[in-house]
Amino acid sequence: MTVAYDLYGAKDLGLLSAKVNVERTLGEALEERDSSYQGGVYYMLGGDDAENFVLKLNIDPFDGDAVEQNYPDYTVLLYINATDRSFALERIMRQAGFKLLRHEVF
């Protein structure tokens, strides 16, 4: 089984509208969380030991720069971690307004 770690970005969505789009697309609710490490309020679905989704702003809280410096034009980031259904998720994430920015396989 291939396990992938994917990064998606959205340029024209705010964090709340991105959350609504992801929830509608996946058919599951994201949990609101707050962490200075993640830049304040962010949303998560899934556990640390399995496939999980992290939705957050692309702003580093310490210096104001983009968290993902290779993609500063993307205001919202969606990390899909430890997934074995990367290609299926890519199709549906496009419908939610996200573009695949990075695909890593381990």
N, C-alpha and C positions, 0 to 999 in steps of 0.2 A: 504494500500500500504506500502510495506517495503522499506525503504530508507537505502542504504548502502554507506559506505565509504571504498574504497578499495585502497590498496597500492600494486603496482607492482614494480618489479626490473628487471634490465637486467645487466648481468655480462660482456658480450662480445660486447657491443655496445658503441660507443661514443654518445655524445648528438645529433649531427647532423644526424647520421645514425638512431638513435632511433626516431628522429622527422620524418624522411622520412618514416620509417616503420609504425609509428602510423598514419600519414596522409594517407598513402596508404591503411591501414587497415580500417580506419574510413571513408575514402572518403571525408575528410574535412581538411582544412588547419589550422595549429596551428599558433597563433600570437606570434611573438617574443616580449619579454618584458625584462626589466632589473630592478633588485631590489637587494639591499644589503641584505634584509631580506631573499630572495630566493637564495642568493649566486651568484648573478650576472645575466647573461643571462639565461632565462628560457622561456618556451613556454606554452601557455594557449589556451584553447578552451572552450567557454561557459562563462556564467556570474556567478557572486557571489551568485545570488539568485536562481540558478537552477543547474542542473547537469553541472559539469565542470571537465576539465582535466588539470592537471599541470604536466609538464615534466621538470625535472631538474637534475642536478648532485647531487650525494650523498656526498657532501663536505660542511662542515660548514665553511663559509668564515671567521669566527672569530678565530677558533682554528685549522682548517684543519682536524678535525676528521669527521667521517661519521655523517651526519644529522640523519640518522636512524641507531643508534648504534647497534641495534640487527641484522642489515644486512650490515656490513661493506664491504662485498665482492661484493655487487651490486653497480656498478659505476653510473648507471642511475636509477632514480626513476620516476614512473608515478603514480600520485594520481588521482583517479577517485572519485569525491565527489558528494554526494547527488544523487546517481543513483538508479533507480528502475529497472534497467536491468543488474544487477551485473553478473548473471550467463551467460547470452548471451555474455557480454563483455569479460568474462574470456576466453571463447573459442577463440574469435578472437584476444585477446591480446597475447595468446600463439603463434599464427601464426606470430605475430610481434616481437617475441623474448623475451617476458616478462613472468615472473613467478609471480603468486599471492603470496604475502608475508603476507598480513593482510587483513582480511575481518571483518568489524564492522557494525552492524546493529543497527539503532536507531529508 
